[in-house]
């Protein structure tokens, strides 16, 4: 499996898709040096409603397909949209409403991973 970086088209298009729909508290976790990791990066963001969670997921998919031609390997959570997971194998995106993010604390679970907060460009 090819490793990616924060400078890759895939990564940048995901971040762009999040900010296009006003995603907040956007954090990436670099999992490349963690042996048990399932991906190179987790990108975690939050949205204030199920409508916004779905809009961010759709925006990410559109931006990634436009930039790279890739489709997600897997997606989960569209039915209730408290937490949608979009899996591109090397990068897994978690789009969460604030209560779900506070409850699951993914950043704490993967606290060994270097984290970076992202801001709109």
Secondary structure by P-SEA (a helix, b strand, c coil): ccccccccaaaaaaaaaaaaacccbbbbbbccccccccccbbbbbccccaaaaaaaaaaaaaaaaaccccccccccccccccbbbbbcccbbbbbbcaaaaaaacccccccccbbbbbccc
